[in-house]
Amino acid sequence: MNSDATYSRPPESHERESAGRYSLLRLLREGLGGQRGWSRAWHKAEPRPRYRVVIVGGGGHGLATAYYLAREFGIRDVAVVERGPIGLGNVGRNTTIIRSNYFRPENIRFYDYSLRLWQSLERELNFNAMVSQRGTLNLFHTESQRDLFTRRANQMRLLGVDAEAVGRDSLRELVPLIDLDNGRYPVLGGFLQRRGGTVRHDAVAWGYARAASALGVDIIEHCEVTGIRRDGARVSGVETTRGAIMADTVCLAVAGHSSQLAAMVDLPLPIETHVLQAFVTESVKPVLDVVLTYGAGHFYVSQSDRGGLVYGGATDGYNSYGQRGTLPMAEEVAAAALTVMPSLARLKVVRQWGGVVDMSMDGSPIISRTPIDGLLLNGGWCYGGFKAIPAGGMTTAHLIATGNPHPLAAHLSLDRFASGRTVDERGLGPFPYAH
């Protein structure tokens, strides 16, 4: 990899008109002018024969990586190839939660860096991503769980990250619908991170795509990668449904399909792919002002701006690439929902979907070079991919541009599995489905 951060821009023939800056004044002007002055949010690029960097995957991490490569490192000879339209992959199929309430110090630092980037993202991208820092609230149900949560909160505070204990009376004020004394798992208290919250999922992809395109990055949609080219021990480009594209560096940012892409160069990964379901109810008036996580089962819920309750649970527990789920897991998640908030039984579920998540062996992601020269990996995000998009993009861009891992992501290297330096956040061992 070339470490020169002042790499020249693509030839002038590939410059494109920017969509322009969004503002209240422009909105009023366009309204008076019949909305004729708007242009595409990003340029619909045709693939060129060669780029300095090709990023496979036009989801949150791929687009964020391209944006930060262009903005932070001046590397604009970049193509992002996506097999479908922007915003319809995993980045548009999740429950939109952002937080940094982790236990391992290195993970706290990484995810809190991402949370700080989220706080200024809309102003930076000039795009409404609907960042809502409404707070994330984790419930606990036993004294041992209280001790575990207290250790986590204290570790966060030691690193300058916000976390506060919430008693039962305060819980009733925060979540009026909660059943603290349910017969199944009574709630003893909770911990709140006020800077956590939600972000509009597909708007994140659109915002990064628009900003990266304005900086000269080629966003190439409907361009599926069918093979990865090698020149001896080094990657030299990709084969796609729109022809071959040569590159000095290829970065895989394809979430649950990481193993499939890596198999094209005979690279086994410590990853399994599982299905993760999510659900949305019919719209109701505001009833939930925080993101609520149930500690006696894997259940989390928030209320969208449209009024629907968005909730999910654990993976279905078996390997699959199907973007759907099973009835047993849907029933388990519904049971958890009704235990903590029984009144939800009156709501109808109007949408359900499944996303394919790449579960690593230790539950932590991978941002790393691989044994194949010129091939980098951003994957293994398990449940944490969406909340980490800004930090994942920034640290991957740093790795591509400098050849060295970012200090905040140095612990996420691929070789940690061979050397035994795993980052097992929950202490569950080498069982991907359990993380």
C-alpha positions in Angstrom: 0.0 0.0 0.0 1.2 3.5 -0.8 1.4 5.6 2.3 1.4 8.9 0.4 -1.7 10.7 1.8 -1.6 13.4 -1.0 -2.5 11.0 -3.8 -3.8 13.0 -6.8 -7.4 13.2 -7.7 -8.9 11.2 -10.7 -8.6 12.9 -14.1 -10.7 16.0 -14.7 -13.0 14.0 -17.0 -14.2 12.2 -14.0 -15.2 15.3 -12.0 -18.9 15.6 -11.3 -21.3 18.2 -10.3 -22.1 18.3 -6.6 -25.7 18.0 -5.4 -25.1 21.4 -3.6 -25.5 22.4 0.0 -28.9 21.8 1.7 -30.2 24.7 3.7 -33.5 26.3 4.7 -32.9 29.1 2.2 -32.4 26.6 -0.6 -35.5 24.7 0.4 -37.5 27.9 0.2 -36.0 28.9 -3.1 -36.6 25.5 -4.7 -40.1 25.5 -3.4 -40.8 28.8 -5.2 -39.1 27.6 -8.3 -41.1 24.5 -8.8 -38.4 22.1 -7.3 -36.5 22.2 -10.7 -33.0 23.0 -9.2 -32.4 19.7 -7.4 -29.8 17.3 -8.7 -28.9 13.7 -7.9 -27.6 13.2 -4.3 -24.6 11.3 -5.7 -23.2 10.8 -9.2 -24.2 7.5 -10.8 -20.7 6.5 -11.8 -19.6 4.1 -14.5 -16.7 1.9 -13.6 -13.3 2.9 -14.8 -10.6 0.3 -15.7 -8.4 1.1 -12.7 -8.5 2.8 -9.3 -6.1 3.2 -6.4 -8.6 1.7 -4.0 -11.7 -0.5 -4.6 -14.1 -0.9 -1.7 -16.4 -3.9 -2.1 -19.7 -3.1 -0.3 -21.7 0.1 -0.5 -23.1 -0.1 3.0 -22.4 2.1 6.0 -18.8 1.0 6.5 -17.8 0.9 2.9 -19.2 4.4 2.1 -17.8 5.8 5.4 -14.4 4.4 4.5 -14.5 6.0 1.1 -15.6 9.4 2.5 -12.8 9.5 5.1 -10.2 8.4 2.6 -11.2 11.4 0.5 -11.7 13.9 3.3 -9.0 13.0 5.8 -6.3 11.5 3.5 -6.9 13.1 0.1 -7.2 9.8 -1.6 -10.0 10.3 -4.1 -9.2 7.7 -6.7 -11.6 5.3 -5.0 -14.5 3.2 -6.2 -17.3 1.8 -4.0 -18.9 -1.2 -5.8 -22.3 -2.3 -4.6 -24.3 -5.2 -6.1 -27.6 -3.4 -5.7 -28.9 0.1 -4.9 -27.3 2.1 -2.1 -29.2 1.7 1.2 -30.8 -1.7 0.7 -28.2 -4.0 2.3 -27.7 -4.5 6.0 -27.3 -0.8 6.6 -31.1 -0.5 5.8 -32.0 -3.7 7.7 -31.2 -3.0 11.4 -32.7 -1.5 14.5 -30.7 1.8 14.3 -29.2 1.9 17.8 -26.0 3.8 18.7 -24.2 3.5 22.0 -20.8 2.9 23.6 -21.7 1.1 26.9 -19.2 -1.7 26.6 -17.0 -3.5 29.1 -13.6 -4.0 27.6 -11.6 -0.7 27.8 -10.4 -0.9 24.1 -14.0 -1.5 23.0 -15.3 1.4 25.1 -12.7 3.8 23.5 -13.5 2.6 20.0 -17.3 2.8 20.2 -17.3 6.1 22.1 -15.1 7.5 19.4 -17.8 6.4 17.0 -20.5 8.0 19.2 -18.6 11.3 19.2 -18.5 11.2 15.4 -22.2 10.5 15.3 -22.9 13.7 17.4 -21.4 15.9 14.7 -22.2 13.8 11.6 -25.2 15.7 10.3 -23.5 19.0 10.3 -20.4 17.5 8.7 -22.2 15.7 5.9 -24.9 18.4 5.5 -27.5 15.7 5.6 -30.3 14.9 8.0 -29.5 11.5 9.3 -32.1 11.9 12.2 -29.5 11.4 14.9 -31.6 11.2 18.1 -29.6 10.9 21.4 -32.6 9.9 23.5 -30.5 7.6 25.7 -30.0 3.8 26.0 -31.3 2.1 29.1 -30.2 -1.4 30.1 -32.3 -3.2 32.7 -31.0 -5.7 35.3 -33.0 -8.3 37.2 -30.6 -10.0 39.7 -28.0 -8.8 42.2 -25.3 -10.5 40.3 -26.4 -8.7 37.1 -26.4 -5.5 39.1 -22.8 -6.2 40.0 -21.8 -6.9 36.4 -23.5 -3.7 35.1 -21.9 -1.7 37.9 -18.5 -2.9 36.9 -19.2 -1.9 33.3 -20.5 1.5 34.3 -17.5 2.1 36.5 -15.1 1.1 33.7 -16.9 3.5 31.4 -16.6 6.4 33.9 -12.9 5.7 34.4 -12.5 6.3 30.7 -14.6 9.5 30.7 -17.7 7.9 29.2 -21.1 8.7 30.7 -23.1 6.0 32.6 -25.5 6.4 35.4 -27.5 4.1 37.7 -31.3 4.3 37.5 -33.5 3.1 40.4 -37.0 1.7 40.2 -38.8 5.0 40.8 -36.8 6.7 38.0 -37.5 3.7 35.7 -41.2 4.3 36.1 -40.7 7.9 35.0 -38.5 7.1 32.1 -40.7 4.2 30.8 -44.3 4.5 32.1 -45.3 1.2 30.4 -42.7 -0.9 32.1 -43.9 -3.8 34.4 -41.2 -3.7 37.2 -42.9 -6.5 39.2 -43.7 -8.9 36.4 -43.9 -12.5 37.6 -41.2 -13.8 35.2 -38.2 -11.5 35.7 -38.9 -8.5 38.1 -36.8 -5.5 37.3 -34.4 -4.3 40.0 -33.0 -1.2 38.2 -31.0 -0.2 35.2 -28.1 1.8 33.8 -28.5 4.7 31.4 -26.2 6.1 28.8 -27.8 9.4 27.9 -25.7 10.0 24.8 -26.9 6.8 23.2 -29.9 6.7 20.9 -30.9 6.0 17.3 -30.1 7.2 13.8 -32.1 6.8 10.6 -30.4 3.8 9.0 -30.7 4.3 5.2 -30.1 8.1 5.6 -26.6 7.2 6.9 -25.8 5.4 3.7 -27.3 8.2 1.6 -25.5 10.9 3.5 -22.1 9.2 3.2 -22.7 8.4 -0.4 -23.5 12.0 -1.3 -20.5 13.4 0.6 -18.1 10.9 -0.8 -19.3 11.4 -4.3 -18.9 15.2 -4.0 -15.3 14.6 -3.1 -14.6 12.6 -6.2 -15.3 9.0 -5.1 -17.1 6.8 -7.7 -20.2 5.2 -6.3 -21.0 2.2 -8.6 -24.3 0.6 -8.0 -25.6 -2.7 -9.5 -22.1 -4.0 -9.8 -21.7 -7.4 -8.1 -18.2 -8.7 -7.5 -17.8 -12.2 -9.0 -14.1 -12.8 -8.4 -11.0 -11.2 -7.0 -7.9 -11.0 -9.2 -4.5 -11.9 -7.9 -1.0 -11.2 -9.3 1.0 -13.8 -7.5 0.8 -13.1 -3.7 -0.9 -9.8 -4.3 -4.5 -8.7 -5.1 -4.7 -6.8 -8.3 -8.4 -6.0 -8.7 -11.9 -7.5 -8.9 -14.1 -9.1 -11.5 -17.6 -7.7 -11.6 -20.8 -8.1 -13.5 -19.8 -4.8 -15.2 -16.3 -5.9 -16.1 -12.9 -6.1 -14.5 -11.7 -3.3 -12.3 -8.0 -3.2 -11.4 -6.8 -1.7 -8.1 -3.8 -1.3 -5.9 -5.9 -2.1 -2.8 -9.1 -4.0 -2.4 -11.1 -3.6 0.9 -13.9 -6.0 1.7 -16.8 -4.3 3.7 -19.6 -6.7 2.9 -20.9 -7.6 6.4 -22.5 -11.1 6.4 -21.0 -11.9 3.0 -17.4 -11.5 4.2 -16.7 -15.3 4.1 -18.1 -15.6 0.6 -15.9 -12.9 -0.8 -12.8 -14.1 1.1 -13.4 -17.6 -0.3 -12.7 -16.2 -3.8 -9.0 -16.0 -2.8 -9.1 -19.1 -0.6 -8.9 -17.1 2.6 -10.7 -18.7 5.5 -12.1 -16.3 8.1 -13.0 -16.9 11.8 -16.6 -15.8 11.0 -20.0 -17.4 10.8 -23.1 -15.9 9.2 -26.3 -15.8 11.1 -29.8 -14.3 10.6 -30.9 -11.5 12.9 -34.6 -10.5 12.9 -36.2 -7.2 13.5 -39.8 -6.1 13.8 -41.9 -2.9 13.6 -45.4 -2.3 15.1 -48.2 -0.1 13.9 -47.7 3.6 14.7 -48.9 4.9 18.0 -48.5 8.2 19.9 -45.1 8.7 21.8 -44.9 6.0 24.5 -41.1 5.3 24.7 -38.5 8.1 25.0 -35.4 5.9 25.3 -33.9 2.8 23.8 -34.8 0.0 26.2 -32.8 -3.2 26.6 -34.2 -6.1 28.6 -31.5 -7.8 30.7 -33.3 -11.2 31.2 -33.3 -12.0 27.5 -32.0 -10.5 24.3 -34.7 -7.9 23.6 -34.3 -4.2 22.7 -36.9 -1.7 21.6 -37.2 2.0 20.6 -39.9 4.1 19.0 -39.3 5.5 15.5 -40.3 9.1 14.5 -43.2 7.5 12.6 -44.5 6.1 15.8 -43.8 2.4 15.3 -42.0 0.4 17.9 -38.8 -1.1 16.4 -37.5 -4.1 18.2 -35.4 -7.2 17.9 -33.6 -10.0 19.8 -31.0 -12.7 19.3 -29.8 -14.4 16.2 -31.7 -17.5 15.0 -28.7 -19.6 16.1 -28.0 -21.4 12.8 -25.8 -20.4 9.8 -27.8 -18.9 7.0 -27.7 -16.2 4.3 -31.5 -15.9 4.1 -32.9 -12.5 4.8 -35.7 -13.8 6.8 -36.2 -15.4 10.2 -37.9 -18.3 12.0 -41.2 -18.3 14.0 -39.5 -19.7 17.3 -37.2 -16.7 17.5 -40.1 -14.3 16.7 -42.1 -15.9 19.6 -39.1 -15.6 22.0 -38.7 -12.0 21.2 -42.4 -11.3 21.6 -42.5 -13.1 24.9 -39.6 -10.8 26.2 -41.5 -7.8 24.9 -44.7 -8.7 26.8 -42.8 -9.5 30.0 -41.3 -6.1 30.3 -44.2 -4.1 28.7 -47.4 -6.1 28.7 -49.4 -3.4 27.0 -47.5 -4.1 23.8 -49.8 -7.1 23.3 -52.4 -4.7 21.9 -50.2 -3.6 19.0 -50.0 -5.3 15.6 -46.7 -6.1 13.9 -46.7 -4.6 10.4 -43.2 -5.4 9.2 -40.5 -8.0 9.8 -37.2 -8.6 8.2 -33.9 -10.4 8.6 -30.3 -9.2 8.2 -27.3 -11.4 7.7 -24.7 -10.7 10.3 -21.1 -11.9 10.3 -20.5 -13.3 13.8 -16.8 -13.5 14.7 -15.4 -16.1 17.1 -14.9 -13.6 20.0 -17.8 -11.2 19.3 -15.6 -8.3 18.3 -15.1 -6.9 14.8 -12.1 -7.2 12.4 -10.4 -4.2 10.8 -7.2 -5.6 9.4 -4.8 -6.4 6.7 -5.0 -10.0 5.6 -2.3 -12.5 4.7 -2.9 -11.6 1.0 -1.0 -8.4 0.1 -3.3 -5.6 -0.9 -6.5 -7.1 0.6 -8.0 -5.6 3.6 -11.0 -6.6 5.7 -13.7 -4.6 7.6 -16.1 -7.2 9.0 -17.1 -9.5 11.8 -19.3 -6.9 13.3 -21.9 -9.2 15.0 -24.6 -7.0 16.4 -22.4 -3.8 16.6 -21.9 -2.9 12.9 -24.4 0.0 12.6 -23.3 1.9 15.7 -19.7 1.7 14.6 -20.1 3.0 11.1 -18.2 6.4 11.6 -15.4 4.9 13.6 -15.2 1.8 11.4 -14.9 4.0 8.3 -12.3 6.3 9.8 -10.1 3.6 11.2 -10.3 1.5 7.9 -9.4 4.6 5.9 -6.4 5.2 8.2 -5.3 1.6 7.6 -5.6 1.9 3.8 -3.9 5.3 3.7 -1.0 4.7 6.1 -0.6 0.9 6.0 -0.8 0.9 9.8 -3.7 0.2 12.1 -5.4 3.2 13.8 -4.6 3.2 17.5 -8.2 2.8 18.4 -8.6 -0.3 16.2 -5.2 -2.0 16.7 -6.8 -4.6 18.9 -9.1 -5.7 16.0 -6.5 -7.3 13.8 -7.2 -10.6 12.1 -4.1 -12.3 13.6 -5.4 -12.0 17.1 -7.2 -15.3 16.7 -4.0 -17.2 15.8 -2.1 -15.6 18.7 -4.8 -16.0 21.3 -5.3 -12.2 21.8 -9.0 -12.4 21.4 -11.3 -9.6 22.5 -14.1 -11.6 24.1 -16.5 -8.8 25.3 -18.9 -11.2 27.0 -16.6 -14.0 28.0 -18.5 -16.6 26.1 -15.7 -18.4 24.3 -15.3 -19.3 20.6 -19.0 -19.7 19.8 -20.1 -17.1 17.3 -23.9 -17.6 17.8 -23.5 -16.9 21.5 -22.1 -13.4 21.0 
